[in-house]
Amino acid sequence: MLRLNLILLLLLVISAIGTVSANHKARKMFIDLEREQARMRELEVEWGQLQLEQSTWANHARVEQIARSKLHMKAPGSGQVISIDIAKAAVN
């Protein structure tokens, strides 16, 4: 009887330690999840800012203005434009 009680006590202690350990791991994983979700939100905000910045820098009017002022470029005249049909060029 004493031996059975000791075995049951040992199993109870092992079970309690396992429960505490599982709860600790679950809390730690939940904290990690919240941390990663916060990082995800920060990255989404940064991504939105980068997309806005890219659209600003790639704005056609801005590119054209820089090409004209800094690179001294101008639009070609109608006689300077050559049009190539890609479908016909691929056959030849």
MMTF fields as JSON, N, C-alpha, C and O atoms, coordinates in Angstrom:
{
  "mmtfVersion": "1.0.0",
  "mmtfProducer": "UNKNOWN",
  "numBonds": 367,
  "numAtoms": 368,
  "numGroups": 92,
  "numChains": 1,
  "numModels": 1,
  "chainsPerModel": [1],
  "groupsPerChain": [92],
  "chainIdList": ["A"],
  "bondAtomList": [4, 2, 8, 6, 12, 10, 16, 14, 20, 18, 24, 22, 28, 26, 32, 30, 36, 34, 40, 38, 44, 42, 48, 46, 52, 50, 56, 54, 60, 58, 64, 62, 68, 66, 72, 70, 76, 74, 80, 78, 84, 82, 88, 86, 92, 90, 96, 94, 100, 98, 104, 102, 108, 106, 112, 110, 116, 114, 120, 118, 124, 122, 128, 126, 132, 130, 136, 134, 140, 138, 144, 142, 148, 146, 152, 150, 156, 154, 160, 158, 164, 162, 168, 166, 172, 170, 176, 174, 180, 178, 184, 182, 188, 186, 192, 190, 196, 194, 200, 198, 204, 202, 208, 206, 212, 210, 216, 214, 220, 218, 224, 222, 228, 226, 232, 230, 236, 234, 240, 238, 244, 242, 248, 246, 252, 250, 256, 254, 260, 258, 264, 262, 268, 266, 272, 270, 276, 274, 280, 278, 284, 282, 288, 286, 292, 290, 296, 294, 300, 298, 304, 302, 308, 306, 312, 310, 316, 314, 320, 318, 324, 322, 328, 326, 332, 330, 336, 334, 340, 338, 344, 342, 348, 346, 352, 350, 356, 354, 360, 358, 364, 362],
  "bondOrderList": [1, 1, 1, 1, 1, 1, 1, 1, 1, 1, 1, 1, 1, 1, 1, 1, 1, 1, 1, 1, 1, 1, 1, 1, 1, 1, 1, 1, 1, 1, 1, 1, 1, 1, 1, 1, 1, 1, 1, 1, 1, 1, 1, 1, 1, 1, 1, 1, 1, 1, 1, 1, 1, 1, 1, 1, 1, 1, 1, 1, 1, 1, 1, 1, 1, 1, 1, 1, 1, 1, 1, 1, 1, 1, 1, 1, 1, 1, 1, 1, 1, 1, 1, 1, 1, 1, 1, 1, 1, 1, 1],
  "groupList": [{"groupName": "MET", "atomNameList": ["N", "CA", "C", "O"], "elementList": ["N", "C", "C", "O"], "formalChargeList": [0, 0, 0, 0], "bondAtomList": [1, 0, 2, 1, 3, 2], "bondOrderList": [1, 1, 2], "singleLetterCode": "M", "chemCompType": "L-PEPTIDE LINKING"}, {"groupName": "LEU", "atomNameList": ["N", "CA", "C", "O"], "elementList": ["N", "C", "C", "O"], "formalChargeList": [0, 0, 0, 0], "bondAtomList": [1, 0, 2, 1, 3, 2], "bondOrderList": [1, 1, 2], "singleLetterCode": "L", "chemCompType": "L-PEPTIDE LINKING"}, {"groupName": "ARG", "atomNameList": ["N", "CA", "C", "O"], "elementList": ["N", "C", "C", "O"], "formalChargeList": [0, 0, 0, 0], "bondAtomList": [1, 0, 2, 1, 3, 2], "bondOrderList": [1, 1, 2], "singleLetterCode": "R", "chemCompType": "L-PEPTIDE LINKING"}, {"groupName": "ASN", "atomNameList": ["N", "CA", "C", "O"], "elementList": ["N", "C", "C", "O"], "formalChargeList": [0, 0, 0, 0], "bondAtomList": [1, 0, 2, 1, 3, 2], "bondOrderList": [1, 1, 2], "singleLetterCode": "N", "chemCompType": "L-PEPTIDE LINKING"}, {"groupName": "ILE", "atomNameList": ["N", "CA", "C", "O"], "elementList": ["N", "C", "C", "O"], "formalChargeList": [0, 0, 0, 0], "bondAtomList": [1, 0, 2, 1, 3, 2], "bondOrderList": [1, 1, 2], "singleLetterCode": "I", "chemCompType": "L-PEPTIDE LINKING"}, {"groupName": "VAL", "atomNameList": ["N", "CA", "C", "O"], "elementList": ["N", "C", "C", "O"], "formalChargeList": [0, 0, 0, 0], "bondAtomList": [1, 0, 2, 1, 3, 2], "bondOrderList": [1, 1, 2], "singleLetterCode": "V", "chemCompType": "L-PEPTIDE LINKING"}, {"groupName": "SER", "atomNameList": ["N", "CA", "C", "O"], "elementList": ["N", "C", "C", "O"], "formalChargeList": [0, 0, 0, 0], "bondAtomList": [1, 0, 2, 1, 3, 2], "bondOrderList": [1, 1, 2], "singleLetterCode": "S", "chemCompType": "L-PEPTIDE LINKING"}, {"groupName": "ALA", "atomNameList": ["N", "CA", "C", "O"], "elementList": ["N", "C", "C", "O"], "formalChargeList": [0, 0, 0, 0], "bondAtomList": [1, 0, 2, 1, 3, 2], "bondOrderList": [1, 1, 2], "singleLetterCode": "A", "chemCompType": "L-PEPTIDE LINKING"}, {"groupName": "GLY", "atomNameList": ["N", "CA", "C", "O"], "elementList": ["N", "C", "C", "O"], "formalChargeList": [0, 0, 0, 0], "bondAtomList": [1, 0, 2, 1, 3, 2], "bondOrderList": [1, 1, 2], "singleLetterCode": "G", "chemCompType": "PEPTIDE LINKING"}, {"groupName": "THR", "atomNameList": ["N", "CA", "C", "O"], "elementList": ["N", "C", "C", "O"], "formalChargeList": [0, 0, 0, 0], "bondAtomList": [1, 0, 2, 1, 3, 2], "bondOrderList": [1, 1, 2], "singleLetterCode": "T", "chemCompType": "L-PEPTIDE LINKING"}, {"groupName": "HIS", "atomNameList": ["N", "CA", "C", "O"], "elementList": ["N", "C", "C", "O"], "formalChargeList": [0, 0, 0, 0], "bondAtomList": [1, 0, 2, 1, 3, 2], "bondOrderList": [1, 1, 2], "singleLetterCode": "H", "chemCompType": "L-PEPTIDE LINKING"}, {"groupName": "LYS", "atomNameList": ["N", "CA", "C", "O"], "elementList": ["N", "C", "C", "O"], "formalChargeList": [0, 0, 0, 0], "bondAtomList": [1, 0, 2, 1, 3, 2], "bondOrderList": [1, 1, 2], "singleLetterCode": "K", "chemCompType": "L-PEPTIDE LINKING"}, {"groupName": "PHE", "atomNameList": ["N", "CA", "C", "O"], "elementList": ["N", "C", "C", "O"], "formalChargeList": [0, 0, 0, 0], "bondAtomList": [1, 0, 2, 1, 3, 2], "bondOrderList": [1, 1, 2], "singleLetterCode": "F", "chemCompType": "L-PEPTIDE LINKING"}, {"groupName": "ASP", "atomNameList": ["N", "CA", "C", "O"], "elementList": ["N", "C", "C", "O"], "formalChargeList": [0, 0, 0, 0], "bondAtomList": [1, 0, 2, 1, 3, 2], "bondOrderList": [1, 1, 2], "singleLetterCode": "D", "chemCompType": "L-PEPTIDE LINKING"}, {"groupName": "GLU", "atomNameList": ["N", "CA", "C", "O"], "elementList": ["N", "C", "C", "O"], "formalChargeList": [0, 0, 0, 0], "bondAtomList": [1, 0, 2, 1, 3, 2], "bondOrderList": [1, 1, 2], "singleLetterCode": "E", "chemCompType": "L-PEPTIDE LINKING"}, {"groupName": "GLN", "atomNameList": ["N", "CA", "C", "O"], "elementList": ["N", "C", "C", "O"], "formalChargeList": [0, 0, 0, 0], "bondAtomList": [1, 0, 2, 1, 3, 2], "bondOrderList": [1, 1, 2], "singleLetterCode": "Q", "chemCompType": "L-PEPTIDE LINKING"}, {"groupName": "TRP", "atomNameList": ["N", "CA", "C", "O"], "elementList": ["N", "C", "C", "O"], "formalChargeList": [0, 0, 0, 0], "bondAtomList": [1, 0, 2, 1, 3, 2], "bondOrderList": [1, 1, 2], "singleLetterCode": "W", "chemCompType": "L-PEPTIDE LINKING"}, {"groupName": "PRO", "atomNameList": ["N", "CA", "C", "O"], "elementList": ["N", "C", "C", "O"], "formalChargeList": [0, 0, 0, 0], "bondAtomList": [1, 0, 2, 1, 3, 2], "bondOrderList": [1, 1, 2], "singleLetterCode": "P", "chemCompType": "L-PEPTIDE LINKING"}],
  "groupTypeList": [0, 1, 2, 1, 3, 1, 4, 1, 1, 1, 1, 1, 5, 4, 6, 7, 4, 8, 9, 5, 6, 7, 3, 10, 11, 7, 2, 11, 0, 12, 4, 13, 1, 14, 2, 14, 15, 7, 2, 0, 2, 14, 1, 14, 5, 14, 16, 8, 15, 1, 15, 1, 14, 15, 6, 9, 16, 7, 3, 10, 7, 2, 5, 14, 15, 4, 7, 2, 6, 11, 1, 10, 0, 11, 7, 17, 8, 6, 8, 15, 5, 4, 6, 4, 13, 4, 7, 11, 7, 7, 5, 3],
  "groupIdList": [1, 2, 3, 4, 5, 6, 7, 8, 9, 10, 11, 12, 13, 14, 15, 16, 17, 18, 19, 20, 21, 22, 23, 24, 25, 26, 27, 28, 29, 30, 31, 32, 33, 34, 35, 36, 37, 38, 39, 40, 41, 42, 43, 44, 45, 46, 47, 48, 49, 50, 51, 52, 53, 54, 55, 56, 57, 58, 59, 60, 61, 62, 63, 64, 65, 66, 67, 68, 69, 70, 71, 72, 73, 74, 75, 76, 77, 78, 79, 80, 81, 82, 83, 84, 85, 86, 87, 88, 89, 90, 91, 92],
  "secStructList": [7, 2, 2, 2, 2, 2, 2, 2, 2, 2, 2, 2, 2, 2, 2, 2, 2, 2, 2, 2, 2, 2, 2, 2, 2, 2, 2, 2, 2, 2, 2, 2, 2, 2, 2, 2, 2, 2, 2, 2, 2, 2, 2, 2, 2, 2, 2, 2, 2, 2, 2, 2, 2, 2, 2, 2, 2, 6, 7, 2, 2, 2, 2, 2, 2, 2, 2, 2, 2, 6, 1, 7, 7, 7, 7, 7, 7, 4, 4, 4, 7, 7, 7, 7, 7, 2, 2, 2, 2, 2, 2, 7],
  "xCoordList": [0.817, 0.0, 0.862, 0.596, 1.908, 2.811, 3.525, 3.726, 3.894, 4.581, 3.653, 4.095, 2.396, 1.419, 1.224, 1.131, 1.162, 1.022, 2.227, 2.07, 3.428, 4.642, 4.649, 5.03, 4.238, 4.184, 3.158, 3.416, 1.989, 0.966, 1.428, 1.146, 2.135, 2.676, 3.711, 3.727, 4.56, 5.573, 4.907, 5.314, 3.891, 3.168, 2.472, 2.415, 1.947, 1.304, 2.3, 2.001, 3.478, 4.518, 4.974, 5.128, 5.189, 5.598, 4.519, 4.82, 3.279, 2.167, 2.096, 1.872, 2.285, 2.254, 3.392, 3.196, 4.579, 5.726, 5.468, 5.784, 4.904, 4.574, 3.552, 3.664, 2.558, 1.533, 2.14, 1.853, 2.973, 3.633, 4.521, 4.538, 5.251, 6.137, 5.339, 5.731, 4.241, 3.412, 2.809, 2.75, 2.358, 1.814, 2.885, 2.629, 4.074, 5.177, 5.513, 5.678, 5.61, 5.896, 4.793, 5.07, 3.531, 2.411, 2.459, 2.234, 2.751, 2.865, 4.012, 3.881, 5.129, 6.299, 5.997, 6.371, 5.325, 4.975, 3.963, 4.024, 3.037, 2.063, 2.758, 2.421, 3.723, 4.488, 5.263, 5.298, 5.884, 6.611, 5.667, 6.012, 4.479, 3.488, 3.097, 3.05, 2.816, 2.457, 3.593, 3.355, 4.814, 5.982, 6.115, 6.383, 5.924, 6.029, 4.873, 5.058, 3.688, 2.561, 2.803, 2.458, 3.393, 3.733, 4.773, 4.679, 5.752, 6.784, 6.152, 6.535, 5.177, 4.484, 3.756, 3.793, 3.095, 2.394, 3.375, 3.091, 4.536, 5.563, 6.042, 6.207, 6.264, 6.722, 5.66, 5.99, 4.385, 3.317, 3.279, 3.073, 3.477, 3.52, 4.718, 4.599, 5.869, 7.073, 6.876, 7.297, 6.236, 5.967, 5.077, 5.329, 4.052, 3.185, 3.944, 3.733, 4.832, 5.641, 6.576, 6.759, 7.169, 8.071, 7.317, 7.835, 6.11, 5.319, 4.969, 5.018, 4.616, 4.31, 5.542, 5.46, 6.681, 7.929, 8.281, 8.713, 8.099, 8.399, 7.494, 7.95, 6.217, 5.304, 5.666, 5.495, 6.167, 6.586, 7.821, 7.87, 8.815, 10.058, 9.862, 10.565, 8.923, 8.718, 7.637, 7.261, 7.144, 6.113, 6.628, 7.725, 5.836, 6.258, 6.657, 7.676, 5.871, 6.172, 7.495, 8.256, 7.77, 9.021, 10.211, 11.224, 10.082, 11.162, 11.422, 12.571, 10.353, 10.514, 11.165, 12.017, 10.773, 11.351, 12.847, 13.635, 13.242, 14.669, 15.419, 16.535, 14.808, 15.457, 15.69, 16.737, 14.734, 14.89, 15.891, 16.75, 15.802, 16.634, 18.061, 19.014, 18.224, 19.561, 20.292, 21.512, 19.557, 20.195, 20.083, 20.623, 19.376, 19.188, 18.63, 19.093, 17.642, 17.001, 15.735, 15.18, 15.291, 14.029, 13.324, 13.942, 12.034, 11.256, 11.681, 11.944, 11.752, 12.149, 11.037, 9.854, 11.453, 10.49, 9.839, 10.298, 8.77, 8.04, 8.907, 8.705, 9.843, 10.729, 11.823, 12.495, 12.014, 13.08, 12.588, 13.387, 11.309, 10.742, 10.601, 10.01, 11.15, 11.034, 10.204, 10.485, 9.192, 8.313, 8.628, 8.72, 8.792, 9.112, 7.997, 7.626, 7.467, 6.436, 7.155, 7.83, 7.024, 7.747, 7.347, 8.2, 6.083, 5.617, 6.305, 6.74, 6.404, 7.063, 8.573, 9.199, 9.157, 10.599, 10.965, 12.055, 10.094, 10.372, 10.33, 11.039, 9.511, 9.402, 10.671, 11.109, 11.265, 12.463, 13.623, 14.737],
  "yCoordList": [-1.194, 0.0, 1.26, 2.212, 1.246, 2.383, 2.582, 3.702, 1.458, 1.513, 2.102, 2.917, 1.712, 2.249, 3.742, 4.506, 4.161, 5.593, 6.384, 7.483, 5.835, 6.521, 6.626, 7.656, 5.581, 5.599, 6.63, 7.4, 6.636, 7.616, 9.04, 9.945, 9.254, 10.576, 10.998, 12.148, 10.075, 10.365, 10.727, 11.682, 9.968, 10.274, 11.631, 12.368, 11.954, 13.248, 14.393, 15.402, 14.239, 15.272, 15.433, 16.554, 14.321, 14.383, 15.058, 15.871, 14.724, 15.342, 16.843, 17.633, 17.239, 18.665, 19.421, 20.52, 18.825, 19.466, 19.591, 20.616, 18.566, 18.616, 19.698, 20.391, 19.848, 20.88, 22.275, 23.146, 22.482, 23.781, 24.087, 25.207, 23.08, 23.263, 23.597, 24.476, 22.911, 23.173, 24.567, 25.256, 24.992, 26.348, 27.4, 28.414, 27.153, 28.1, 28.221, 29.327, 27.092, 27.11, 27.817, 28.569, 27.577, 28.216, 29.73, 30.476, 30.185, 31.632, 32.239, 33.316, 31.54, 32.035, 32.121, 33.091, 31.111, 31.125, 32.23, 32.845, 32.485, 33.554, 34.911, 35.772, 35.108, 36.361, 36.523, 37.612, 35.445, 35.493, 35.814, 36.586, 35.22, 35.494, 36.964, 37.585, 37.53, 38.945, 39.839, 40.843, 39.482, 40.255, 40.23, 41.254, 39.054, 38.929, 39.633, 40.19, 39.61, 40.333, 41.836, 42.541, 42.334, 43.757, 44.098, 45.137, 43.236, 43.453, 43.43, 44.213, 42.53, 42.453, 43.772, 44.277, 44.323, 45.6, 46.715, 47.559, 46.726, 47.729, 47.594, 48.591, 46.362, 46.13, 46.516, 47.01, 46.294, 46.705, 48.22, 48.73, 48.946, 50.406, 50.855, 51.74, 50.235, 50.585, 50.275, 51.055, 49.137, 48.766, 49.82, 50.217, 50.264, 51.308, 52.594, 53.253, 52.954, 54.16, 54.015, 54.959, 52.834, 52.609, 52.641, 53.156, 52.1, 52.156, 53.595, 53.983, 54.386, 55.796, 56.537, 57.342, 56.254, 56.885, 56.483, 57.321, 55.208, 54.748, 55.43, 55.843, 55.548, 56.189, 57.657, 58.22, 58.276, 59.676, 59.802, 60.656, 58.959, 59.032, 58.62, 59.118, 57.724, 57.223, 57.998, 57.622, 59.054, 59.863, 60.331, 60.881, 60.11, 60.424, 61.892, 62.198, 62.784, 64.212, 64.554, 65.38, 63.927, 64.193, 63.67, 64.355, 62.457, 61.883, 62.757, 63.029, 63.188, 64.043, 65.371, 65.866, 65.948, 67.234, 67.083, 67.951, 65.993, 65.761, 65.503, 65.989, 64.74, 64.457, 65.75, 65.911, 66.672, 67.933, 68.854, 69.427, 69.007, 69.997, 69.51, 70.234, 68.319, 67.852, 67.139, 67.252, 66.403, 65.631, 66.312, 65.821, 67.448, 68.213, 67.344, 67.414, 66.534, 65.674, 66.349, 67.228, 65.925, 66.434, 65.316, 64.329, 65.487, 64.475, 64.457, 65.516, 63.294, 63.218, 63.764, 63.701, 64.294, 64.774, 63.596, 62.46, 63.87, 62.776, 62.061, 60.868, 62.727, 62.104, 61.271, 60.503, 61.406, 60.678, 59.381, 58.632, 59.116, 57.938, 56.824, 57.019, 55.66, 54.492, 53.457, 53.141, 52.937, 51.95, 50.579, 50.433, 49.573, 48.218, 47.296, 47.305, 46.498, 45.515, 44.253, 43.605, 43.905, 42.778, 41.461, 40.595, 41.288, 40.046, 39.847, 38.739, 40.897, 40.785, 40.612, 39.874, 41.263, 41.156, 39.741, 39.268, 39.059, 37.705, 36.705, 35.7, 36.945, 36.031, 36.072, 35.038, 37.23, 37.383, 36.843, 36.869],
  "zCoordList": [0.0, 0.0, 0.0, -0.734, 0.845, 0.916, -0.417, -0.887, -0.997, -2.291, -3.357, -4.166, -3.373, -4.323, -4.108, -5.068, -2.832, -2.53, -3.028, -3.558, -2.862, -3.336, -4.869, -5.425, -5.52, -6.989, -7.459, -8.385, -6.807, -7.178, -6.893, -7.678, -5.784, -5.454, -6.491, -6.931, -6.873, -7.887, -9.215, -9.877, -9.6, -10.834, -10.748, -11.732, -9.577, -9.373, -9.516, -10.154, -8.927, -9.016, -10.464, -10.948, -11.149, -12.561, -13.398, -14.272, -13.132, -13.86, -13.583, -14.501, -12.33, -11.967, -12.643, -13.163, -12.633, -13.293, -14.793, -15.395, -15.386, -16.814, -17.117, -18.128, -16.252, -16.449, -16.347, -17.169, -15.34, -15.162, -16.363, -16.874, -16.798, -17.956, -19.22, -19.988, -19.433, -20.621, -20.566, -21.584, -19.385, -19.249, -19.505, -20.155, -18.993, -19.206, -20.697, -21.212, -21.376, -22.816, -23.588, -24.523, -23.198, -23.881, -23.701, -24.654, -22.486, -22.243, -23.034, -23.616, -23.05, -23.78, -25.279, -25.939, -25.805, -27.234, -27.542, -28.606, -26.623, -26.821, -26.832, -27.645, -25.94, -25.909, -27.209, -27.781, -27.677, -28.95, -30.107, -31.002, -30.083, -31.126, -31.134, -32.196, -29.962, -29.891, -30.369, -31.041, -30.029, -30.459, -31.987, -32.616, -32.563, -34.018, -34.731, -35.813, -34.13, -34.734, -34.697, -35.645, -33.613, -33.541, -34.602, -35.256, -34.773, -35.805, -37.186, -38.055, -37.401, -38.681, -38.972, -40.094, -37.943, -38.133, -38.463, -39.313, -37.794, -38.09, -39.532, -40.234, -39.966, -41.336, -42.36, -43.438, -42.031, -42.943, -43.094, -44.196, -41.986, -42.044, -42.883, -43.731, -42.635, -43.405, -44.891, -45.745, -45.208, -46.599, -47.266, -48.404, -46.566, -47.106, -47.361, -48.379, -46.438, -46.614, -47.806, -48.574, -47.963, -49.095, -50.424, -51.415, -50.454, -51.685, -52.034, -53.201, -51.028, -51.254, -51.761, -52.688, -51.14, -51.567, -52.997, -53.789, -53.33, -54.682, -55.698, -56.764, -55.367, -56.316, -56.492, -57.573, -55.424, -55.534, -56.414, -57.3, -56.174, -56.936, -58.393, -59.273, -58.658, -60.014, -60.759, -61.87, -60.172, -60.817, -62.183, -62.284, -63.219, -64.591, -64.74, -65.359, -64.182, -64.301, -63.627, -64.132, -62.496, -61.784, -62.593, -62.73, -63.125, -63.928, -65.152, -65.502, -65.791, -66.969, -66.607, -67.345, -65.48, -65.053, -64.775, -65.149, -64.126, -63.856, -65.155, -65.338, -66.056, -67.343, -68.115, -68.741, -68.081, -68.802, -68.117, -68.787, -66.817, -66.126, -65.873, -66.162, -65.348, -64.969, -66.091, -66.208, -66.922, -67.984, -69.349, -70.34, -69.39, -70.621, -71.744, -72.882, -71.419, -72.404, -72.903, -72.245, -74.072, -74.6, -75.355, -75.753, -75.541, -76.252, -77.721, -78.29, -78.339, -79.746, -80.645, -80.313, -81.779, -82.767, -83.471, -83.353, -84.203, -84.863, -85.899, -86.126, -86.523, -87.504, -86.859, -87.547, -85.561, -84.863, -84.214, -83.652, -84.284, -83.633, -84.666, -85.728, -84.343, -85.213, -84.467, -83.311, -85.125, -84.506, -85.104, -86.323, -84.235, -84.672, -84.2, -83.027, -85.126, -84.779, -84.321, -85.12, -83.079, -82.502, -83.149, -83.346, -83.482, -84.111, -85.47, -85.782, -86.267, -87.574, -87.392, -88.153, -86.42, -86.183, -85.737, -86.059, -85.014, -84.537, -85.673, -85.623, -86.713, -87.842, -88.672, -89.174, -88.824, -89.663, -88.951, -89.475]
}
